[in-house]
């Protein structure tokens, strides 16, 4: 099978069962993420979002079942090195696992080996070093390239990991609650970068329970709750007060201004 198949879904799941230890997270999950638009996977804590993220990244595998289908870009089996060329990931787990005494440049360039820092036995070409620096500069932290990862702010760390994810120029970026823990300025800066990436042709897969992170460019939605698919579909159909209130079990007041969402809790 060829590496690119234009009409294949980004993610296709049918009757997927997933266990983490003895706990069953998904018993019969079926959903689709289209390949040609940005998507968001949303739901309250405990809905299964992190498990779905690990499935997409091949850190978890479904329970073997002849009736189940789990394809990424039309393929059920991927060599991880090839998959990483097409999909970049920024997650909280990655952020917590990065070697704290690594410089920003080391964190980014180590993606060529898929390691968490650089090691003495690794070698990098001048082209790879230049590529890493261009990626760092593209997210606005070129001046921090030699700073230790542990000494920069949470927002700067998140941008460092984004630079790392972009180093292979992937088509798709998976972002796990990208603005969680950021102050207002850092949040807006990060969201501006996300919008710029979409404008440049990247497709985002946003995994979050923060509705304020949802960009106007995101068109397709997956609603998860208690390990079940509640709904999937277009933005106009799903982003309503009633549907979001049902998803989060709380009466939500929703306002949209220039494509950005603002929420509040309805009072009696």
C-alpha positions, 0 to 999 in steps of 0.5 A, spaced: 500 500 500 502 506 498 504 511 503 499 517 501 491 515 499 487 521 498 480 518 500 482 514 506 480 517 513 485 520 518 482 515 523 477 510 522 475 505 528 469 500 528 467 496 534 474 497 537 475 495 544 480 498 549 483 496 556 488 499 560 490 494 565 483 490 567 479 497 566 475 497 559 475 504 557 472 503 550 467 497 549 465 498 542 467 504 539 466 507 532 468 513 529 471 517 523 476 523 523 476 526 516 483 527 512 482 533 509 480 538 515 481 539 522 478 536 528 477 536 535 476 530 540 472 533 546 469 531 552 469 531 560 475 528 564 474 521 564 471 520 557 476 517 554 480 522 550 487 520 553 486 513 551 484 515 544 490 519 543 494 513 545 491 509 540 492 514 535 499 515 537 500 507 537 502 507 544 496 503 545 493 497 541 485 495 541 483 488 543 484 483 538 477 482 534 476 480 527 470 484 527 474 490 529 477 495 524 482 500 526 486 504 521 490 510 520 490 513 514 488 507 511 493 502 514 492 498 520 499 497 521 504 502 520 512 503 521 512 508 527 518 512 523 513 513 517 507 515 521 511 520 525 513 523 519 506 524 517 503 526 524 506 530 529 504 530 537 504 535 543 502 532 549 502 533 556 506 526 557 511 528 553 512 534 556 513 531 563 518 526 560 523 531 557 530 531 560 529 537 564 537 538 563 536 538 556 537 545 552 531 547 547 535 545 541 537 538 544 529 537 545 527 539 538 533 536 534 532 529 538 526 528 534 530 526 529 532 520 533 525 520 537 529 520 543 527 525 549 534 528 548 541 528 545 546 523 546 553 522 545 552 516 540 548 520 536 550 524 530 546 530 526 548 533 519 548 540 518 542 540 515 538 537 521 541 542 525 539 548 521 532 545 520 531 544 528 533 552 528 528 554 523 523 550 527 525 553 533 525 560 530 518 559 527 515 558 533 518 564 536 523 562 541 529 562 537 532 566 543 531 561 547 535 555 543 540 554 548 536 555 555 535 549 559 528 546 558 527 546 565 528 553 566 523 556 561 516 557 562 510 552 561 508 556 555 515 556 552 516 549 553 509 548 549 512 552 543 518 548 544 515 541 543 511 544 537 517 546 534 519 538 535 513 536 532 514 540 526 521 538 525 519 533 519 513 538 516 508 533 518 501 534 515 497 533 521 498 535 528 495 532 534 495 537 540 493 535 547 490 541 551 495 545 548 493 551 552 492 548 559 496 551 564 498 557 560 497 565 562 492 569 558 498 572 554 501 565 552 494 562 551 493 567 545 500 567 543 499 559 542 492 559 539 495 564 534 501 560 532 495 554 531 491 558 526 497 560 522 499 553 522 492 551 519 493 557 514 499 554 512 496 547 510 496 543 517 491 539 519 490 539 527 487 534 531 485 537 538 484 533 544 481 537 549 475 539 554 477 546 554 472 549 549 476 556 549 481 552 545 477 550 539 479 555 533 474 557 528 478 553 523 476 546 526 470 543 522 469 536 525 468 534 532 468 528 536 464 528 543 466 522 548 463 521 554 464 515 559 468 511 554 462 512 549 461 516 542 456 521 544 456 524 537 460 526 531 459 531 525 460 538 523 461 544 527 454 547 526 450 541 528 454 539 534 457 546 537 450 548 540 448 550 547 444 544 548 449 539 545 454 541 549 450 542 556 448 534 555 456 532 554 458 536 560 452 535 564 451 542 566 447 548 563 452 551 558 451 558 555 455 559 549 457 565 545 461 565 539 465 571 536 469 571 530 469 563 531 472 563 538 468 560 543 466 563 550 462 559 555 459 560 562 454 557 566 447 558 565 444 561 572 436 559 574 
